[in-house]
Amino acid sequence: MGQNNQDLLSSYDFSMWKTLLHYKGKKSVIGQESAFFISPNGNQNAKAELDATIMALKTDSKTQCKYPARLDFYLKLV
């Protein structure tokens, strides 16, 4: 994906991404202290979590196993 990952996402796709992250309004119902997020502020910044997830999926094979729904989401975009 290019420099700005969100550019490739339609508003529908980004809405689906936020659903994957369990967002209600502007933040996730899952707390940042959980191991669910990759980005340090992923529970309040869906774009930062998207960027961190894409980088991790590209560089760490364990991420692909830990986050299969995110991998599926990413593969449908590329």
C-alpha positions in Angstrom: 0.0 0.0 0.0 1.1 3.5 -0.6 2.2 6.2 1.8 -1.3 7.0 3.0 -3.1 3.8 3.7 -6.4 5.5 4.3 -6.4 6.9 0.8 -7.1 3.4 -0.5 -10.0 2.9 1.8 -13.5 4.0 0.9 -15.5 5.4 3.8 -17.3 2.0 3.8 -14.0 0.2 4.1 -12.8 2.5 6.9 -16.1 2.0 8.7 -15.6 -1.8 8.5 -12.0 -1.3 9.8 -13.4 0.5 12.8 -15.9 -2.3 13.3 -13.0 -4.8 13.4 -11.5 -2.7 16.1 -14.7 -2.6 18.1 -15.1 1.2 17.8 -18.1 2.9 19.3 -18.0 6.6 18.3 -14.4 7.9 18.5 -12.8 5.1 20.4 -12.8 1.4 20.9 -14.6 -0.3 23.7 -11.5 -2.4 24.2 -9.0 -0.7 26.5 -5.5 0.3 25.3 -4.0 -1.8 28.0 -5.1 -5.0 26.3 -2.9 -6.8 23.8 -5.5 -6.2 21.1 -3.9 -3.1 19.7 -0.5 -2.8 17.9 -0.3 1.0 17.9 0.3 2.7 21.3 -2.9 4.7 20.7 -4.8 2.3 18.6 -7.9 2.3 20.8 -8.4 6.0 20.1 -6.9 6.4 16.6 -8.1 3.9 14.0 -5.8 5.3 11.3 -2.7 4.8 13.5 -3.9 1.2 14.2 -4.4 0.6 10.5 -0.8 1.9 9.7 0.7 -0.2 12.5 -1.3 -3.3 11.5 -0.2 -3.0 7.8 3.4 -2.6 8.8 3.3 -5.5 11.2 1.5 -7.8 8.6 4.3 -7.0 6.2 7.2 -7.6 8.6 6.1 -10.1 11.2 4.5 -13.4 10.3 3.2 -13.9 13.9 0.9 -10.9 13.3 -0.8 -12.8 10.5 -1.6 -15.6 12.9 -2.6 -13.4 15.8 -4.9 -11.1 13.7 -6.5 -13.3 11.0 -9.5 -10.9 10.5 -7.1 -8.0 10.0 -5.1 -10.0 7.5 -8.3 -10.9 5.6 -9.3 -7.2 5.6 -5.9 -6.2 4.3 -5.8 -8.8 1.6 -9.2 -7.7 0.2 -7.8 -4.2 -0.2 -4.7 -5.0 -2.1 
